[in-house]
Amino acid sequence: MNRLRYFAGAAAGFREIIRAPRLHSAESVIRAQLSRRHENFLELMRRVVFANTAHPYRQMFEVAGCGYDDLAAAVRRDGLDSTLAGLHRSGVYLTHDEFKLKRPIVRGNRTIAADAGSFQNPLARGRMVGFSGGSRSAGTPVRVSTTARLHREAYDKLAFDEFDATRRRYVLLKPTLPAVDGLMNLARGTRLGCTLDPSSSSSSSDRRNTPRG
């Protein structure tokens, strides 16, 4: 990824987070999401998986003999958790090594093609790009929208309230720029009412996940 585009996206994403309205009720946000859990899952499957014949999960569903209407009926009849357990038994799942492309995806007599972009969510429109893991690889670039970050903030708010974090000192060890994770944690803490005392050292910068170009 081009460095200029990376930092421009980081600046735009950070600005959106800072300017977003503060949460009034974190519990209400989470309850509203949970109440639509089944519908959100089915909408994601319809728009991302079943709309793309090349998607690895779409091909796993085909091997399992399950179409979208079958999936929707099972979720409404049996619930999401039971449906997911049944799909796993039918071969609709990914292992960690398959997701990381370290092992081919084989279901039945079919080898399912996949590459680094196969599992990216095309609906994610986040300007800021983060990187997953990276402890044993270069990490996977992941776009996260402001909406998703604010949803995560609702969970953090409950945790902060539970442990009275706004009146206590706690330590987070995060990389500094060019990685954006530390910056986003500072923004989240400020929005949730924490008193921040950021400090850094030259050794804390994570250069493995720095875009090049």
N, C-alpha and C positions, 0 to 999 in steps of 0.2 A: 504494500500500500504506500502511496506517495506521502511523504512526511508532511508536506504543506496541507494536503487534504485531511490528513489525520488530525493535525493540531487545529485546523479550522473547524472540523467537526466537534472536537473536544471542547473548544471555546463556545460554540453554539449550543451544545448540549448542556454545558455547565450553566450558561446564562438561562436556558429554559428551566432548569431545576431551581435556580435561585429565585426566579420570578414567579414560579408556580404558587398558587394559593396554598396556605398551610392547611393541614388536616384538622378538621373539627372533631371527628370521631373515627379513630382508627378501627374500632370494633365494628362500626356500621359499614365501613368500606369492605372489611373482610367478610362480614356476614352476607353482604350483597353479592360478592363474588362467589361465595360458597353456595348461595341459593341458586345460582345459575351455572353451577359446575358442569352438569350434564350437558346443558345447551352449549356452553362454551367449548367443551370437548368436541361435540359433534360438528359444530361450525368450523373448528380448526381442521378436523379430519376432512370435511367436505371441501374446504377451500384450498387446503395445502396438500393433502395426500391423495384424495380420490380425483381431484382435478388434474393431477399430473401422472400420466401413465408410466413415466420413467421413475417415479419416486420409489425408493426401495421398500418403504412400508406398503405402498400400493401393491407392489408385486408380492409381498408377504401375504397380504389379504387375499390376493388371487390364489396363491398356493393353498391357503386355508379354506378357500371356497366361500369367502365372506365379502359381500358387496356392501355399499353404503347403507342401503335400506335394511339389510340384515343387521348391520352394526347398530343403526338407530333403534331398531326394534328390540335388540338385546339390551341396550342401555335402558330403554324405557321399561322393559319387562323385568330385568334382573338387577338393575342398578349398575353404576359405572365400575365399581371395584370388582364385582363378580364377573362382569363382562371382560375386564382387562385380564383377570386371572384365567378365564377360558381362552382368550386370545393367546396368552403366553403358552398355554398347553398346546395350542394349535400352530405354534411357530411364529407368531407375530410378536417379535421382540428383537432387541439388539443387545449383544454383549458389549462390554467395554472395548475389547479388542476389535470387534467388528466396527464399532463406531469410530475408532481411531484408525481404521483401515489397516490394521496389523494382521487381520485374518479375513478371508473371503466370507461373504454371507451366503451360506448354502442352506436351502430349505427344500426338503424332498430331493428331487433330481435336478433342481434349478440352482444355478449360481447367479446371484443377484448383483448386478453392477452397481458400484457406488464410488463417489469421489469426494473431495473435500467440501464441495458445495452441495452435496446431496441432501444434507440434513439442516441446511440453513432455512429459516422461516422467511419466505418471501413477503410476509405481511409485516415483518419487523421493519420499521422505518426510522430507527434511532440514528441520530447524527453522530453520537459518540460511540466509538468502537472499543470494546474491551477484549481481553484475551483469556480464554479458559486455560486452567492448569498451567502447563508449560514446565512442570517439574521433570518430565522425561521426554519432552519434545519442545518444538518451537511455540506451542500453544495454538489454539484455534481462534481466529478473530470472530467476535460475536457482536452484532449490533443490538443495542438495548434501547427501546424507546423511552421517552420521558414518562409516558403513562405507566410503563412497566416499573420504572424506578420509583415512581410515587406509590405504586401498589406495594412494592417492597418496603417502602417507608412506613406503611401502616403496620406491618409486622414488627418493624424495628421499634415503633412507638409503643406497642404493647410490651415488648421486652424491656425498653427503657423504664416504663412505668413500673413494671414488676420488680425490677432491681433498683428502683429509685436512682437511675443513672444520672439524672440531671443534677443531683446533689452529691454525687460521689465522683471520685477520680477513677478512671479506668484507662487502660493503655491498649492502643491498637498499633500493631507493627505492620505498616503498609509501605509499598514502594512510593517514591516521589516521582515527579515527572521525569521522563516522558510517559510512564504508566499513569493512568487516570484513576485507578482504584483509590489511592490515598486521598486524592483531591475530592472525589465523590463522597468519601466517608466524612471528610471535614464539612462538606456542604450539608450532608444528612444530619450530622450532629448539631450543627448550627440551627437547622430548621426545627429540630426536635427539642431545642432549648438547652443544649449542653454548653458549658463554658469550656472553650477549647484552648489548649496550650500546645500548638503544634511545634515539633522540633524535628530536625532531620540531620542526617550525616551523609557524607559523600558515598558511603558504602551501601546506603539503603535504596539507591536507584536501581530498578530492575531493567537492565538493558536487553534482556533476551527478547522481550516483547515490544521492542521499539521498531516501528515501521521503517523500512529502508526504501530508498529510491530518491 
